[in-house]
């Protein structure tokens, strides 16, 4: 009864979420007295994940899998789970996994729990804590199938190093033909991606135009954060669609989310509610975002943000 994790990669490098899954799986495996296997697709250094407690890496090298396809990836992961005899399969609650996990659950005939935020509260019965109602509450879900599929919320467990020696095994897969094709990929150019960011600086129509985004980018650079935007901003072409966060965009589960000039439509709030601390800067004291925020500043972004940047630079220089 092993635990299999799908260790996501970006341009051949493990994503932060892969290390978090490994940390979580190691803790769970210690309770169950079993081992952790990671499935790595086109990873440049598959063995590097061993420092987070992985015992074995199934390495898949296939150029067809260079571009993500939920159908193909579900097929590959299910083959790996069956080959390894995995009774628990764990993926990240990423944008890709929202398409991948339901397909994978069907292939494995597995009970599926999304948005998991902690280790199981009980093994028999198998109970997991997860966010529900668009992150407004927590629920305890029982999984009673032979194979269980979990999607771990980002930044819910953290990175915990547990150095081990992992064997790397080449894993050959059989790929079915699919009818879908990728015509293009819109990538954000930030140094820090939204998917892995612990801090996200997001802005909306309150910035008045794309020419003013330099203050958002500068604040993000000072904080080591990713930049994001609201749906109207990406729809108008001010920012790439890859930066659109919210219920209809990318989900955000950062430790700190700063919203600047965003009113706080319900779809936006639903997509960022998993963030631990939310800060809003807006000229309108009645903006809905203030009701959801932990901290709020009523003020003009063009005055507040530059001053915040300067204060942060002074703080960093004094503590470097």
C-alpha positions, 0 to 999 in steps of 0.5 A: 500500500504505497502513496503515489504523488504526481510531482508537477514540473515547469520547464523540467523543474519541480514546482513548489507544489511537488515538494509540498506534496512530497512533504505531506505524503511522507508525513502520511506514509509515516502514519501508515508505515508505507513508502512514497513514490513520485511520478515525474514527467520530463523532469530534468533532475528527478532525484532532487525530490528525495530530500522531501521524503520520497522513496522512489521516483517513476521517471517518464520521458516522452515529448508528447507529454511536454504540453499538459493534457488532462486526458493524457496525464490522467492516463499516465498517472493511473498507469503509474498508480496501478503499477506501483500498487498505490492505494492513495494518490495525491495531486495538487489543487492546481489549475491543471489538476482541476481538469485532471483529478476527475478523469483520474478518479474515474480511471482509478475508481477512486473516491476523490477529495479536493481542497484538502488542507491537513493530514487525515483526522482518522485512518479507519475510517479515512477522514480528511479536512477540506475547504468547502463552499468556495473556501468559506468553511471546512468540512470533514469528508470520508473516503471509503473506496479501495483507492483514494485520490486527494488534491492538496491545497497549496500552502496548506501543509508547507515544505518539510525536508525529510532527506532520503535516498530515492531510487529512480526507475524509468517508467514506460507508458502507453499513450492513447490517441486524443482528439484535443490539441493545444494551439498556444500557451500564454505564459506570465513573465513574472520571476515568481509564478502565481502557482508557487507564490507565497505572496501575490500582488494583484490589481484591477481597473483601479489602476486606470490603464496598463501603463500604470502597472509599473508600481504593481510590478515594483511592489511585487519585486520588492516583496518577491511576489507574483503579479496578478489581476482581476478578470476585467483587466485581462479581458481588456488586454491590460495584462495576460490571461495567465495572470487572471485570478479568481473563480474563473481564472487561477485559484490563489492560496498564497500566504499574503494576497494584496488587492489593489484597485479591485472592488471584490466581485464574488467570483474574484473572492471565491478564487482567492479565499484560500489565501491566509492574509488578505490586504486591500487598497481601494479608494471606495470604503464600501468596496465588497473586498473590505468585508473579506480582507484582514487588513484594508487601506482606504486611499488612492493606490497611486499615493499609497503603493509608492509610499509602501514600496519606499517603506519596504525598501527601507525596512529591507535595507535595515534588516539585510 
